[in-house]
Amino acid sequence: MGRFEDHGIGLKADFDVRVGPAHSTWKCQEFASQLRTNVEHIMGITFHVVNEGRDPTGGYRFWFANDDLSIQVIVDDPEEGWPLEKVPAYAIPISRSEDVGTWEIAEKLYNGLDALGTYLLIALESHGSPVASNFEIGDY
């Protein structure tokens, strides 16, 4: 059993994996490119990218979907307030499979990004409660 499973009410429970730089300063375009490449590698997918993923709001959006899963990655400038100011990007994985739960996809993505050692991460379940974090977030 994975640590996300207890938070995955049914196969389709929602998770957000919040992501920020662990060791570098914030540069939205560079971070978006790096995160996109790493998510593609970890999940074995290729995002459909137009205009480098640039969004009219100034952030970056990447989306992938097939019969088994969909993943959306959103990279914007940081929000104010601890700890979300440290993790301005987020990935939303969703299972479309009858056999694989969304919690399994979220945990695979979280663990893969964590293993790289270059990201601060917070995984949040659908009601905003933290499931996992690789840095101290206090009483979030």
C-alpha positions in Angstrom: 0.0 0.0 0.0 1.3 3.5 -0.9 1.2 6.5 1.4 -1.2 8.2 -1.0 -3.7 5.3 -1.0 -5.3 6.3 2.4 -6.2 9.7 0.9 -7.5 8.2 -2.4 -11.2 7.8 -1.7 -12.0 5.4 -4.5 -9.9 5.2 -7.7 -10.6 8.7 -8.8 -9.7 10.9 -5.8 -8.0 14.2 -6.8 -4.5 15.1 -5.9 -2.4 18.2 -6.7 1.4 17.8 -6.6 2.7 21.3 -5.8 6.3 21.9 -7.0 9.0 24.5 -6.5 12.8 24.8 -6.9 14.8 23.4 -4.0 18.2 25.0 -4.8 17.8 27.7 -7.4 16.1 31.1 -7.7 12.7 31.4 -9.3 12.8 31.8 -13.1 9.4 30.9 -14.4 10.3 30.0 -18.0 13.4 27.9 -17.1 11.5 26.2 -14.3 8.5 25.4 -16.6 10.8 23.9 -19.2 12.7 21.7 -16.6 9.5 20.6 -14.9 7.9 19.7 -18.2 10.8 17.6 -19.3 11.0 15.8 -15.9 7.3 15.0 -15.8 7.4 13.7 -19.3 10.3 11.4 -18.4 8.8 10.2 -15.1 5.4 9.5 -16.5 6.5 8.3 -20.0 4.4 10.9 -21.8 4.9 13.8 -24.2 3.0 16.9 -23.7 1.4 18.6 -26.7 3.1 22.0 -26.5 2.3 25.1 -28.5 4.3 28.3 -28.1 6.5 26.7 -25.5 3.4 26.2 -23.3 3.1 30.0 -22.7 -0.3 31.0 -21.4 -1.8 34.5 -22.0 -1.6 35.1 -18.2 2.2 34.9 -18.3 2.5 31.4 -16.9 2.9 28.1 -18.6 0.4 25.2 -19.2 1.1 21.7 -20.3 -1.5 19.0 -20.8 -1.5 15.4 -21.8 -4.3 12.9 -22.1 -4.8 9.4 -23.3 -7.2 6.5 -22.5 -5.3 5.7 -19.2 -4.5 9.1 -17.7 -4.4 12.8 -18.0 -1.9 15.2 -16.5 -2.0 19.0 -16.4 1.0 21.0 -15.3 0.6 24.7 -14.5 3.6 27.0 -13.7 2.9 30.5 -12.5 4.7 33.0 -10.4 4.6 32.3 -6.6 1.6 33.1 -4.5 2.0 34.9 -1.2 1.9 32.9 2.0 3.7 30.0 3.5 4.2 27.3 2.3 2.6 27.7 -1.2 5.0 30.6 -2.0 7.7 27.9 -2.1 5.8 25.6 -4.6 4.3 27.8 -7.3 3.8 25.1 -9.9 1.5 22.2 -9.7 0.6 19.0 -11.5 -2.8 17.5 -11.5 -2.7 13.8 -12.4 -6.0 11.9 -13.1 -6.5 8.3 -13.8 -8.8 7.4 -16.7 -8.2 3.7 -16.1 -10.5 1.2 -14.4 -7.4 -0.6 -13.0 -5.2 2.2 -11.7 -6.2 4.8 -9.1 -5.4 8.5 -9.4 -3.5 8.1 -6.1 -1.1 5.6 -7.8 -0.4 8.1 -10.6 0.0 11.0 -8.1 2.4 8.9 -5.9 4.5 7.8 -8.9 4.8 11.5 -10.0 5.6 12.7 -6.5 8.2 10.0 -5.9 9.8 10.5 -9.3 10.2 14.3 -8.7 11.4 13.8 -5.2 14.1 11.3 -6.3 15.6 14.0 -8.5 16.5 16.1 -5.4 15.9 19.4 -7.2 12.3 20.1 -6.2 10.4 21.1 -3.1 7.1 19.2 -3.1 3.8 19.1 -1.4 1.1 16.7 -2.4 -2.4 17.8 -1.5 -5.6 15.7 -1.5 -8.8 17.0 -3.0 -9.8 19.0 0.1 -6.4 20.7 0.4 -5.0 18.5 3.2 -1.3 17.6 2.8 -0.5 14.0 2.0 3.2 14.3 1.7 5.9 17.0 1.7 9.7 16.8 1.3 10.2 20.0 3.4 8.8 21.3 6.7 5.4 22.9 6.1 4.3 23.3 9.7 0.6 23.3 10.4 -0.5 23.9 6.9 
